[in-house]
Amino acid sequence: WFEQLLPLIVNLICPHRPWPDRQWGLCIFDDVIEHCSPASFKYAEYFLRPMLQYVCDNSPEVRQAAAYGLG
């Protein structure tokens, strides 16, 4: 099921999206990382660069979601 939703989730974390969308997208990837640890590595190409970028976002909510995923 996740594979089918992946394009939608990746779209949520695009820089042009409003901050709540980016926060939700990052939170989804945070949960995937937390609950599927090794299996989540195959999705790193989708979430790693945005997480690194969003640690410096203007929105504190987005920064928190990015920092949590990186942690």
All heavy atoms as a GROMACS GRO file, in nm:
protein
  587
    1TRP      N    1   0.082  -0.119   0.000
    1TRP     CA    2   0.000   0.000   0.000
    1TRP      C    3   0.087   0.127   0.000
    1TRP      O    4   0.052   0.225  -0.064
    1TRP     CB    5  -0.094   0.001   0.120
    1TRP     CG    6  -0.195  -0.108   0.112
    1TRP    CD1    7  -0.197  -0.224   0.183
    1TRP    CD2    8  -0.309  -0.113   0.026
    1TRP    NE1    9  -0.305  -0.300   0.148
    1TRP    CE2   10  -0.376  -0.234   0.051
    1TRP    CE3   11  -0.360  -0.028  -0.070
    1TRP    CZ2   12  -0.492  -0.271  -0.015
    1TRP    CZ3   13  -0.476  -0.064  -0.137
    1TRP    CH2   14  -0.540  -0.183  -0.110
    2PHE      N   15   0.194   0.123   0.074
    2PHE     CA   16   0.279   0.241   0.082
    2PHE      C   17   0.335   0.278  -0.054
    2PHE      O   18   0.344   0.395  -0.088
    2PHE     CB   19   0.393   0.218   0.183
    2PHE     CG   20   0.477   0.341   0.202
    2PHE    CD1   21   0.430   0.448   0.276
    2PHE    CD2   22   0.602   0.350   0.145
    2PHE    CE1   23   0.507   0.562   0.294
    2PHE    CE2   24   0.680   0.463   0.161
    2PHE     CZ   25   0.632   0.570   0.236
    3GLU      N   26   0.372   0.177  -0.132
    3GLU     CA   27   0.426   0.204  -0.266
    3GLU      C   28   0.326   0.281  -0.352
    3GLU      O   29   0.366   0.366  -0.432
    3GLU     CB   30   0.464   0.072  -0.336
    3GLU     CG   31   0.574  -0.005  -0.270
    3GLU     CD   32   0.711   0.055  -0.294
    3GLU    OE1   33   0.730   0.122  -0.396
    3GLU    OE2   34   0.799   0.033  -0.209
    4GLN      N   35   0.200   0.252  -0.337
    4GLN     CA   36   0.097   0.322  -0.414
    4GLN      C   37   0.080   0.466  -0.368
    4GLN      O   38   0.047   0.554  -0.446
    4GLN     CB   39  -0.037   0.249  -0.405
    4GLN     CG   40  -0.034   0.114  -0.474
    4GLN     CD   41  -0.163   0.038  -0.457
    4GLN    OE1   42  -0.243   0.066  -0.367
    4GLN    NE2   43  -0.184  -0.060  -0.542
    5LEU      N   44   0.102   0.492  -0.240
    5LEU     CA   45   0.088   0.626  -0.184
    5LEU      C   46   0.215   0.710  -0.196
    5LEU      O   47   0.210   0.832  -0.181
    5LEU     CB   48   0.048   0.617  -0.036
    5LEU     CG   49  -0.088   0.556  -0.007
    5LEU    CD1   50  -0.106   0.539   0.142
    5LEU    CD2   51  -0.199   0.640  -0.067
    6LEU      N   52   0.327   0.646  -0.223
    6LEU     CA   53   0.456   0.714  -0.225
    6LEU      C   54   0.458   0.839  -0.313
    6LEU      O   55   0.505   0.944  -0.268
    6LEU     CB   56   0.566   0.616  -0.265
    6LEU     CG   57   0.708   0.669  -0.259
    6LEU    CD1   58   0.744   0.714  -0.118
    6LEU    CD2   59   0.805   0.562  -0.307
    7PRO      N   60   0.407   0.836  -0.436
    7PRO     CA   61   0.410   0.960  -0.516
    7PRO      C   62   0.334   1.076  -0.451
    7PRO      O   63   0.376   1.191  -0.460
    7PRO     CB   64   0.344   0.919  -0.648
    7PRO     CG   65   0.358   0.771  -0.655
    7PRO     CD   66   0.354   0.723  -0.512
    8LEU      N   67   0.226   1.047  -0.385
    8LEU     CA   68   0.148   1.152  -0.317
    8LEU      C   69   0.225   1.208  -0.198
    8LEU      O   70   0.224   1.329  -0.174
    8LEU     CB   71   0.013   1.097  -0.272
    8LEU     CG   72  -0.078   1.046  -0.382
    8LEU    CD1   73  -0.200   0.977  -0.324
    8LEU    CD2   74  -0.118   1.159  -0.475
    9ILE      N   75   0.291   1.121  -0.123
    9ILE     CA   76   0.367   1.164  -0.006
    9ILE      C   77   0.488   1.246  -0.049
    9ILE      O   78   0.519   1.350   0.011
    9ILE     CB   79   0.408   1.043   0.079
    9ILE    CG1   80   0.284   0.968   0.128
    9ILE    CG2   81   0.494   1.087   0.198
    9ILE    CD1   82   0.311   0.831   0.184
   10VAL      N   83   0.555   1.201  -0.154
   10VAL     CA   84   0.670   1.276  -0.206
   10VAL      C   85   0.626   1.414  -0.252
   10VAL      O   86   0.696   1.514  -0.231
   10VAL     CB   87   0.740   1.197  -0.319
   10VAL    CG1   88   0.842   1.282  -0.391
   10VAL    CG2   89   0.805   1.071  -0.264
   11ASN      N   90   0.509   1.423  -0.312
   11ASN     CA   91   0.456   1.552  -0.356
   11ASN      C   92   0.432   1.646  -0.238
   11ASN      O   93   0.450   1.767  -0.249
   11ASN     CB   94   0.328   1.532  -0.436
   11ASN     CG   95   0.280   1.660  -0.499
   11ASN    OD1   96   0.357   1.737  -0.556
   11ASN    ND2   97   0.151   1.686  -0.488
   12LEU      N   98   0.393   1.591  -0.123
   12LEU     CA   99   0.368   1.674  -0.005
   12LEU      C  100   0.494   1.746   0.043
   12LEU      O  101   0.485   1.854   0.100
   12LEU     CB  102   0.314   1.588   0.110
   12LEU     CG  103   0.170   1.542   0.102
   12LEU    CD1  104   0.139   1.448   0.217
   12LEU    CD2  105   0.075   1.660   0.102
   13ILE      N  106   0.610   1.686   0.023
   13ILE     CA  107   0.732   1.747   0.076
   13ILE      C  108   0.805   1.835  -0.026
   13ILE      O  109   0.917   1.879   0.000
   13ILE     CB  110   0.828   1.641   0.135
   13ILE    CG1  111   0.872   1.539   0.032
   13ILE    CG2  112   0.765   1.574   0.256
   13ILE    CD1  113   0.976   1.441   0.082
   14CYS      N  114   0.741   1.863  -0.138
   14CYS     CA  115   0.802   1.953  -0.237
   14CYS      C  116   0.809   2.095  -0.180
   14CYS      O  117   0.719   2.138  -0.107
   14CYS     CB  118   0.720   1.955  -0.366
   14CYS     SG  119   0.732   1.804  -0.459
   15PRO      N  120   0.915   2.168  -0.212
   15PRO     CA  121   0.934   2.302  -0.155
   15PRO      C  122   0.823   2.402  -0.184
   15PRO      O  123   0.800   2.492  -0.105
   15PRO     CB  124   1.065   2.350  -0.219
   15PRO     CG  125   1.133   2.228  -0.266
   15PRO     CD  126   1.026   2.128  -0.296
   16HIS      N  127   0.751   2.384  -0.294
   16HIS     CA  128   0.645   2.480  -0.330
   16HIS      C  129   0.516   2.457  -0.250
   16HIS      O  130   0.426   2.540  -0.255
   16HIS     CB  131   0.615   2.472  -0.480
   16HIS     CG  132   0.550   2.344  -0.522
   16HIS    ND1  133   0.622   2.229  -0.547
   16HIS    CD2  134   0.420   2.313  -0.541
   16HIS    CE1  135   0.538   2.133  -0.581
   16HIS    NE2  136   0.415   2.181  -0.577
   17ARG      N  137   0.509   2.348  -0.177
   17ARG     CA  138   0.388   2.319  -0.099
   17ARG      C  139   0.384   2.404   0.028
   17ARG      O  140   0.488   2.444   0.081
   17ARG     CB  141   0.385   2.171  -0.059
   17ARG     CG  142   0.387   2.073  -0.175
   17ARG     CD  143   0.263   2.083  -0.259
   17ARG     NE  144   0.147   2.045  -0.183
   17ARG     CZ  145   0.053   1.962  -0.225
   17ARG    NH1  146   0.060   1.910  -0.346
   17ARG    NH2  147  -0.050   1.933  -0.149
   18PRO      N  148   0.263   2.432   0.079
   18PRO     CA  149   0.253   2.507   0.205
   18PRO      C  150   0.313   2.426   0.321
   18PRO      O  151   0.322   2.304   0.315
   18PRO     CB  152   0.102   2.529   0.223
   18PRO     CG  153   0.034   2.439   0.128
   18PRO     CD  154   0.132   2.397   0.024
   19TRP      N  155   0.352   2.498   0.426
   19TRP     CA  156   0.421   2.432   0.536
   19TRP      C  157   0.343   2.316   0.597
   19TRP      O  158   0.404   2.216   0.635
   19TRP     CB  159   0.470   2.531   0.641
   19TRP     CG  160   0.364   2.589   0.730
   19TRP    CD1  161   0.303   2.710   0.717
   19TRP    CD2  162   0.309   2.529   0.846
   19TRP    NE1  163   0.212   2.729   0.817
   19TRP    CE2  164   0.213   2.617   0.899
   19TRP    CE3  165   0.329   2.408   0.913
   19TRP    CZ2  166   0.138   2.589   1.012
   19TRP    CZ3  167   0.254   2.379   1.026
   19TRP    CH2  168   0.160   2.470   1.074
   20PRO      N  169   0.209   2.322   0.612
   20PRO     CA  170   0.141   2.206   0.673
   20PRO      C  171   0.156   2.079   0.588
   20PRO      O  172   0.169   1.969   0.643
   20PRO     CB  173  -0.005   2.249   0.682
   20PRO     CG  174  -0.002   2.398   0.684
   20PRO     CD  175   0.114   2.434   0.594
   21ASP      N  176   0.155   2.094   0.456
   21ASP     CA  177   0.174   1.978   0.370
   21ASP      C  178   0.313   1.919   0.389
   21ASP      O  179   0.330   1.797   0.402
   21ASP     CB  180   0.157   2.016   0.222
   21ASP     CG  181   0.014   2.047   0.185
   21ASP    OD1  182  -0.076   2.033   0.271
   21ASP    OD2  183  -0.008   2.086   0.069
   22ARG      N  184   0.414   2.006   0.392
   22ARG     CA  185   0.551   1.959   0.410
   22ARG      C  186   0.567   1.891   0.546
   22ARG      O  187   0.632   1.788   0.558
   22ARG     CB  188   0.650   2.074   0.393
   22ARG     CG  189   0.657   2.119   0.247
   22ARG     CD  190   0.755   2.230   0.222
   22ARG     NE  191   0.698   2.356   0.266
   22ARG     CZ  192   0.755   2.441   0.351
   22ARG    NH1  193   0.874   2.418   0.399
   22ARG    NH2  194   0.693   2.552   0.385
   23GLN      N  195   0.504   1.948   0.648
   23GLN     CA  196   0.511   1.888   0.781
   23GLN      C  197   0.447   1.748   0.780
   23GLN      O  198   0.506   1.653   0.830
   23GLN     CB  199   0.440   1.976   0.883
   23GLN     CG  200   0.439   1.915   1.022
   23GLN     CD  201   0.346   1.986   1.117
   23GLN    OE1  202   0.249   2.050   1.076
   23GLN    NE2  203   0.373   1.974   1.246
   24TRP      N  204   0.330   1.736   0.721
   24TRP     CA  205   0.261   1.606   0.716
   24TRP      C  206   0.343   1.503   0.639
   24TRP      O  207   0.358   1.389   0.682
   24TRP     CB  208   0.123   1.620   0.654
   24TRP     CG  209   0.020   1.661   0.753
   24TRP    CD1  210  -0.029   1.786   0.774
   24TRP    CD2  211  -0.044   1.578   0.849
   24TRP    NE1  212  -0.119   1.784   0.877
   24TRP    CE2  213  -0.132   1.658   0.924
   24TRP    CE3  214  -0.036   1.442   0.878
   24TRP    CZ2  215  -0.210   1.606   1.027
   24TRP    CZ3  216  -0.115   1.391   0.980
   24TRP    CH2  217  -0.200   1.473   1.053
   25GLY      N  218   0.398   1.545   0.525
   25GLY     CA  219   0.480   1.453   0.446
   25GLY      C  220   0.601   1.405   0.523
   25GLY      O  221   0.634   1.286   0.522
   26LEU      N  222   0.668   1.497   0.590
   26LEU     CA  223   0.783   1.459   0.671
   26LEU      C  224   0.743   1.367   0.786
   26LEU      O  225   0.814   1.271   0.816
   26LEU     CB  226   0.854   1.584   0.725
   26LEU     CG  227   0.930   1.668   0.623
   26LEU    CD1  228   0.976   1.798   0.686
   26LEU    CD2  229   1.047   1.591   0.566
   27CYS      N  230   0.631   1.395   0.849
   27CYS     CA  231   0.584   1.310   0.959
   27CYS      C  232   0.554   1.168   0.912
   27CYS      O  233   0.581   1.071   0.984
   27CYS     CB  234   0.459   1.371   1.025
   27CYS     SG  235   0.496   1.515   1.128
   28ILE      N  236   0.502   1.155   0.791
   28ILE     CA  237   0.479   1.021   0.737
   28ILE      C  238   0.611   0.948   0.720
   28ILE      O  239   0.626   0.832   0.762
   28ILE     CB  240   0.402   1.029   0.604
   28ILE    CG1  241   0.259   1.079   0.628
   28ILE    CG2  242   0.400   0.893   0.534
   28ILE    CD1  243   0.184   1.118   0.502
   29PHE      N  244   0.710   1.017   0.661
   29PHE     CA  245   0.840   0.953   0.646
   29PHE      C  246   0.905   0.927   0.782
   29PHE      O  247   0.973   0.826   0.800
   29PHE     CB  248   0.932   1.036   0.556
   29PHE     CG  249   0.907   1.015   0.410
   29PHE    CD1  250   0.867   1.120   0.330
   29PHE    CD2  251   0.922   0.890   0.353
   29PHE    CE1  252   0.844   1.101   0.194
   29PHE    CE2  253   0.899   0.869   0.217
   29PHE     CZ  254   0.860   0.975   0.138
   30ASP      N  255   0.884   1.016   0.879
   30ASP     CA  256   0.935   0.993   1.015
   30ASP      C  257   0.883   0.860   1.069
   30ASP      O  258   0.959   0.781   1.127
   30ASP     CB  259   0.891   1.105   1.110
   30ASP     CG  260   0.959   1.237   1.084
   30ASP    OD1  261   1.055   1.241   1.004
   30ASP    OD2  262   0.914   1.338   1.143
   31ASP      N  263   0.753   0.836   1.051
   31ASP     CA  264   0.694   0.711   1.100
   31ASP      C  265   0.748   0.590   1.025
   31ASP      O  266   0.771   0.485   1.086
   31ASP     CB  267   0.542   0.717   1.090
   31ASP     CG  268   0.479   0.807   1.194
   31ASP    OD1  269   0.548   0.842   1.292
   31ASP    OD2  270   0.360   0.841   1.178
   32VAL      N  271   0.766   0.603   0.895
   32VAL     CA  272   0.821   0.492   0.817
   32VAL      C  273   0.961   0.459   0.867
   32VAL      O  274   0.996   0.342   0.888
   32VAL     CB  275   0.822   0.526   0.666
   32VAL    CG1  276   0.902   0.424   0.587
   32VAL    CG2  277   0.680   0.536   0.613
   33ILE      N  278   1.043   0.562   0.890
   33ILE     CA  279   1.178   0.540   0.940
   33ILE      C  280   1.174   0.474   1.078
   33ILE      O  281   1.246   0.378   1.105
   33ILE     CB  282   1.256   0.673   0.947
   33ILE    CG1  283   1.278   0.730   0.808
   33ILE    CG2  284   1.388   0.654   1.020
   33ILE    CD1  285   1.321   0.876   0.807
   34GLU      N  286   1.088   0.526   1.165
   34GLU     CA  287   1.082   0.475   1.302
   34GLU      C  288   1.034   0.331   1.310
   34GLU      O  289   1.087   0.251   1.386
   34GLU     CB  290   0.991   0.564   1.386
   34GLU     CG  291   0.981   0.522   1.530
   34GLU     CD  292   0.896   0.616   1.615
   34GLU    OE1  293   0.840   0.714   1.561
   34GLU    OE2  294   0.885   0.589   1.735
   35HIS      N  295   0.932   0.298   1.231
   35HIS     CA  296   0.868   0.167   1.245
   35HIS      C  297   0.918   0.062   1.146
   35HIS      O  298   0.890  -0.057   1.166
   35HIS     CB  299   0.717   0.182   1.234
   35HIS     CG  300   0.659   0.269   1.341
   35HIS    ND1  301   0.651   0.229   1.474
   35HIS    CD2  302   0.611   0.395   1.337
   35HIS    CE1  303   0.598   0.327   1.545
   35HIS    NE2  304   0.574   0.428   1.465
   36CYS      N  305   0.989   0.104   1.043
   36CYS     CA  306   1.036   0.009   0.941
   36CYS      C  307   1.186   0.018   0.921
   36CYS      O  308   1.236  -0.017   0.814
   36CYS     CB  309   0.967   0.037   0.808
   36CYS     SG  310   0.788   0.038   0.814
   37SER      N  311   1.257   0.063   1.020
   37SER     CA  312   1.399   0.099   1.012
   37SER      C  313   1.474   0.050   0.889
   37SER      O  314   1.490   0.126   0.794
   37SER     CB  315   1.471   0.057   1.139
   37SER     OG  316   1.420   0.131   1.245
   38PRO      N  317   1.522  -0.073   0.883
   38PRO     CA  318   1.602  -0.113   0.766
   38PRO      C  319   1.523  -0.110   0.635
   38PRO      O  320   1.577  -0.075   0.531
   38PRO     CB  321   1.645  -0.256   0.799
   38PRO     CG  322   1.633  -0.268   0.946
   38PRO     CD  323   1.521  -0.176   0.985
   39ALA      N  324   1.396  -0.143   0.640
   39ALA     CA  325   1.314  -0.143   0.519
   39ALA      C  326   1.292  -0.002   0.465
   39ALA      O  327   1.263   0.017   0.347
   39ALA     CB  328   1.180  -0.211   0.545
   40SER      N  329   1.307   0.098   0.551
   40SER     CA  330   1.285   0.236   0.508
   40SER      C  331   1.402   0.291   0.426
   40SER      O  332   1.387   0.391   0.356
   40SER     CB  333   1.262   0.327   0.628
   40SER     OG  334   1.382   0.347   0.702
   41PHE      N  335   1.517   0.225   0.433
   41PHE     CA  336   1.635   0.277   0.364
   41PHE      C  337   1.616   0.287   0.214
   41PHE      O  338   1.676   0.372   0.149
   41PHE     CB  339   1.758   0.192   0.396
   41PHE     CG  340   1.795   0.189   0.541
   41PHE    CD1  341   1.878   0.091   0.590
   41PHE    CD2  342   1.746   0.284   0.631
   41PHE    CE1  343   1.913   0.086   0.725
   41PHE    CE2  344   1.779   0.280   0.765
   41PHE     CZ  345   1.864   0.181   0.812
   42LYS      N  346   1.532   0.201   0.157
   42LYS     CA  347   1.512   0.207   0.012
   42LYS      C  348   1.436   0.332  -0.031
   42LYS      O  349   1.433   0.365  -0.148
   42LYS     CB  350   1.442   0.081  -0.038
   42LYS     CG  351   1.299   0.064   0.004
   42LYS     CD  352   1.243  -0.065  -0.054
   42LYS     CE  353   1.099  -0.086  -0.016
   42LYS     NZ  354   1.047  -0.209  -0.076
   43TYR      N  355   1.379   0.403   0.065
   43TYR     CA  356   1.307   0.528   0.034
   43TYR      C  357   1.392   0.652   0.064
   43TYR      O  358   1.344   0.764   0.047
   43TYR     CB  359   1.176   0.535   0.113
   43TYR     CG  360   1.087   0.417   0.088
   43TYR    CD1  361   1.058   0.326   0.188
   43TYR    CD2  362   1.032   0.395  -0.038
   43TYR    CE1  363   0.978   0.216   0.166
   43TYR    CE2  364   0.951   0.286  -0.062
   43TYR     CZ  365   0.925   0.197   0.041
   43TYR     OH  366   0.845   0.088   0.017
   44ALA      N  367   1.514   0.632   0.107
   44ALA     CA  368   1.600   0.745   0.144
   44ALA      C  369   1.617   0.845   0.031
   44ALA      O  370   1.628   0.965   0.055
   44ALA     CB  371   1.736   0.695   0.191
   45GLU      N  372   1.617   0.798  -0.092
   45GLU     CA  373   1.632   0.890  -0.205
   45GLU      C  374   1.517   0.991  -0.212
   45GLU      O  375   1.532   1.098  -0.270
   45GLU     CB  376   1.640   0.813  -0.337
   45GLU     CG  377   1.509   0.742  -0.374
   45GLU     CD  378   1.520   0.663  -0.503
   45GLU    OE1  379   1.508   0.723  -0.610
   45GLU    OE2  380   1.542   0.541  -0.492
   46TYR      N  381   1.405   0.959  -0.151
   46TYR     CA  382   1.289   1.048  -0.152
   46TYR      C  383   1.288   1.144  -0.034
   46TYR      O  384   1.241   1.256  -0.046
   46TYR     CB  385   1.159   0.967  -0.151
   46TYR     CG  386   1.144   0.875  -0.268
   46TYR    CD1  387   1.159   0.738  -0.253
   46TYR    CD2  388   1.116   0.926  -0.394
   46TYR    CE1  389   1.147   0.653  -0.361
   46TYR    CE2  390   1.103   0.841  -0.503
   46TYR     CZ  391   1.118   0.705  -0.485
   46TYR     OH  392   1.106   0.621  -0.593
   47PHE      N  393   1.335   1.098   0.083
   47PHE     CA  394   1.318   1.181   0.203
   47PHE      C  395   1.446   1.241   0.260
   47PHE      O  396   1.438   1.340   0.331
   47PHE     CB  397   1.246   1.103   0.314
   47PHE     CG  398   1.322   0.986   0.371
   47PHE    CD1  399   1.426   1.005   0.459
   47PHE    CD2  400   1.285   0.857   0.339
   47PHE    CE1  401   1.496   0.898   0.513
   47PHE    CE2  402   1.353   0.748   0.393
   47PHE     CZ  403   1.458   0.770   0.480
   48LEU      N  404   1.562   1.187   0.231
   48LEU     CA  405   1.683   1.233   0.298
   48LEU      C  406   1.720   1.378   0.263
   48LEU      O  407   1.741   1.461   0.352
   48LEU     CB  408   1.801   1.140   0.268
   48LEU     CG  409   1.927   1.168   0.348
   48LEU    CD1  410   1.900   1.167   0.497
   48LEU    CD2  411   2.034   1.065   0.312
   49ARG      N  412   1.724   1.410   0.137
   49ARG     CA  413   1.759   1.547   0.097
   49ARG      C  414   1.658   1.650   0.149
   49ARG      O  415   1.697   1.751   0.205
   49ARG     CB  416   1.773   1.556  -0.055
   49ARG     CG  417   1.828   1.689  -0.102
   49ARG     CD  418   1.845   1.692  -0.252
   49ARG     NE  419   1.918   1.578  -0.303
   49ARG     CZ  420   2.047   1.577  -0.330
   49ARG    NH1  421   2.118   1.686  -0.312
   49ARG    NH2  422   2.105   1.469  -0.376
   50PRO      N  423   1.525   1.624   0.135
   50PRO     CA  424   1.430   1.720   0.192
   50PRO      C  425   1.443   1.736   0.344
   50PRO      O  426   1.433   1.847   0.396
   50PRO     CB  427   1.293   1.662   0.155
   50PRO     CG  428   1.319   1.582   0.032
   50PRO     CD  429   1.456   1.524   0.052
   51MET      N  430   1.469   1.627   0.415
   51MET     CA  431   1.485   1.639   0.560
   51MET      C  432   1.604   1.727   0.594
   51MET      O  433   1.596   1.811   0.684
   51MET     CB  434   1.500   1.502   0.625
   51MET     CG  435   1.371   1.432   0.642
   51MET     SD  436   1.392   1.280   0.736
   51MET     CE  437   1.224   1.222   0.737
   52LEU      N  438   1.713   1.707   0.524
   52LEU     CA  439   1.832   1.790   0.548
   52LEU      C  440   1.802   1.936   0.516
   52LEU      O  441   1.844   2.027   0.588
   52LEU     CB  442   1.949   1.740   0.466
   52LEU     CG  443   2.009   1.606   0.509
   52LEU    CD1  444   2.106   1.554   0.404
   52LEU    CD2  445   2.075   1.618   0.644
   53GLN      N  446   1.730   1.959   0.410
   53GLN     CA  447   1.695   2.096   0.368
   53GLN      C  448   1.600   2.161   0.468
   53GLN      O  449   1.618   2.277   0.505
   53GLN     CB  450   1.630   2.092   0.230
   53GLN     CG  451   1.574   2.223   0.183
   53GLN     CD  452   1.497   2.209   0.051
   53GLN    OE1  453   1.504   2.106  -0.016
   53GLN    NE2  454   1.424   2.312   0.016
   54TYR      N  455   1.501   2.086   0.514
   54TYR     CA  456   1.396   2.144   0.598
   54TYR      C  457   1.436   2.162   0.743
   54TYR      O  458   1.361   2.222   0.821
   54TYR     CB  459   1.268   2.063   0.586
   54TYR     CG  460   1.203   2.073   0.451
   54TYR    CD1  461   1.143   1.964   0.391
   54TYR    CD2  462   1.203   2.194   0.381
   54TYR    CE1  463   1.084   1.973   0.267
   54TYR    CE2  464   1.144   2.205   0.257
   54TYR     CZ  465   1.085   2.094   0.200
   54TYR     OH  466   1.026   2.105   0.076
   55VAL      N  467   1.552   2.116   0.783
   55VAL     CA  468   1.601   2.145   0.918
   55VAL      C  469   1.621   2.296   0.935
   55VAL      O  470   1.616   2.347   1.046
   55VAL     CB  471   1.731   2.067   0.946
   55VAL    CG1  472   1.802   2.117   1.069
   55VAL    CG2  473   1.700   1.920   0.961
   56CYS      N  474   1.636   2.366   0.824
   56CYS     CA  475   1.654   2.512   0.827
   56CYS      C  476   1.532   2.586   0.772
   56CYS      O  477   1.544   2.703   0.733
   56CYS     CB  478   1.777   2.550   0.745
   56CYS     SG  479   1.929   2.482   0.810
   57ASP      N  480   1.417   2.524   0.769
   57ASP     CA  481   1.296   2.586   0.716
   57ASP      C  482   1.250   2.702   0.804
   57ASP      O  483   1.280   2.706   0.923
   57ASP     CB  484   1.185   2.480   0.706
   57ASP     CG  485   1.070   2.524   0.618
   57ASP    OD1  486   1.082   2.508   0.495
   57ASP    OD2  487   0.970   2.574   0.672
   58ASN      N  488   1.175   2.792   0.746
   58ASN     CA  489   1.119   2.905   0.822
   58ASN      C  490   1.014   2.860   0.922
   58ASN      O  491   0.994   2.924   1.025
   58ASN     CB  492   1.059   3.009   0.728
   58ASN     CG  493   1.164   3.084   0.651
   58ASN    OD1  494   1.277   3.098   0.696
   58ASN    ND2  495   1.128   3.132   0.533
   59SER      N  496   0.945   2.752   0.892
   59SER     CA  497   0.838   2.703   0.979
   59SER      C  498   0.896   2.614   1.090
   59SER      O  499   0.961   2.513   1.061
   59SER     CB  500   0.737   2.623   0.897
   59SER     OG  501   0.653   2.549   0.981
   60PRO      N  502   0.869   2.647   1.216
   60PRO     CA  503   0.920   2.562   1.324
   60PRO      C  504   0.861   2.421   1.320
   60PRO      O  505   0.927   2.325   1.359
   60PRO     CB  506   0.882   2.636   1.453
   60PRO     CG  507   0.782   2.738   1.414
   60PRO     CD  508   0.798   2.764   1.267
   61GLU      N  509   0.739   2.408   1.272
   61GLU     CA  510   0.675   2.276   1.264
   61GLU      C  511   0.747   2.187   1.163
   61GLU      O  512   0.767   2.068   1.187
   61GLU     CB  513   0.527   2.291   1.227
   61GLU     CG  514   0.442   2.357   1.332
   61GLU     CD  515   0.440   2.510   1.324
   61GLU    OE1  516   0.512   2.567   1.242
   61GLU    OE2  517   0.364   2.571   1.401
   62VAL      N  518   0.786   2.246   1.052
   62VAL     CA  519   0.859   2.171   0.949
   62VAL      C  520   0.999   2.136   1.000
   62VAL      O  521   1.047   2.023   0.982
   62VAL     CB  522   0.865   2.249   0.816
   62VAL    CG1  523   0.954   2.181   0.715
   62VAL    CG2  524   0.725   2.269   0.759
   63ARG      N  525   1.064   2.232   1.065
   63ARG     CA  526   1.198   2.205   1.122
   63ARG      C  527   1.193   2.090   1.221
   63ARG      O  528   1.279   2.003   1.221
   63ARG     CB  529   1.253   2.330   1.191
   63ARG     CG  530   1.297   2.437   1.096
   63ARG     CD  531   1.383   2.544   1.165
   63ARG     NE  532   1.326   2.597   1.287
   63ARG     CZ  533   1.254   2.709   1.296
   63ARG    NH1  534   1.227   2.780   1.188
   63ARG    NH2  535   1.208   2.750   1.412
   64GLN      N  536   1.091   2.090   1.307
   64GLN     CA  537   1.079   1.985   1.407
   64GLN      C  538   1.060   1.849   1.340
   64GLN      O  539   1.122   1.750   1.380
   64GLN     CB  540   0.962   2.015   1.502
   64GLN     CG  541   0.953   1.921   1.621
   64GLN     CD  542   0.881   1.791   1.593
   64GLN    OE1  543   0.795   1.783   1.505
   64GLN    NE2  544   0.918   1.688   1.666
   65ALA      N  545   0.972   1.841   1.240
   65ALA     CA  546   0.947   1.714   1.170
   65ALA      C  547   1.074   1.664   1.101
   65ALA      O  548   1.105   1.545   1.103
   65ALA     CB  549   0.834   1.729   1.071
   66ALA      N  550   1.149   1.755   1.042
   66ALA     CA  551   1.274   1.717   0.974
   66ALA      C  552   1.378   1.670   1.075
   66ALA      O  553   1.443   1.567   1.054
   66ALA     CB  554   1.328   1.835   0.893
   67ALA      N  555   1.391   1.741   1.185
   67ALA     CA  556   1.489   1.705   1.286
   67ALA      C  557   1.455   1.570   1.350
   67ALA      O  558   1.543   1.489   1.378
   67ALA     CB  559   1.498   1.813   1.394
   68TYR      N  560   1.327   1.545   1.370
   68TYR     CA  561   1.285   1.417   1.427
   68TYR      C  562   1.323   1.302   1.335
   68TYR      O  563   1.376   1.201   1.380
   68TYR     CB  564   1.133   1.418   1.450
   68TYR     CG  565   1.084   1.296   1.522
   68TYR    CD1  566   1.084   1.291   1.661
   68TYR    CD2  567   1.036   1.185   1.452
   68TYR    CE1  568   1.038   1.178   1.728
   68TYR    CE2  569   0.992   1.073   1.517
   68TYR     CZ  570   0.992   1.069   1.654
   68TYR     OH  571   0.947   0.958   1.721
   69GLY      N  572   1.298   1.319   1.206
   69GLY     CA  573   1.334   1.213   1.111
   69GLY      C  574   1.482   1.190   1.103
   69GLY      O  575   1.528   1.075   1.094
   70LEU      N  576   1.559   1.295   1.109
   70LEU     CA  577   1.705   1.280   1.104
   70LEU      C  578   1.759   1.218   1.232
   70LEU      O  579   1.859   1.148   1.230
   70LEU     CB  580   1.771   1.415   1.078
   70LEU     CG  581   1.748   1.472   0.938
   70LEU    CD1  582   1.801   1.615   0.929
   70LEU    CD2  583   1.810   1.382   0.832
   71GLY      N  584   1.692   1.247   1.342
   71GLY     CA  585   1.735   1.191   1.470
   71GLY      C  586   1.713   1.043   1.476
   71GLY      O  587   1.790   0.966   1.529
   0.00000   0.00000   0.00000
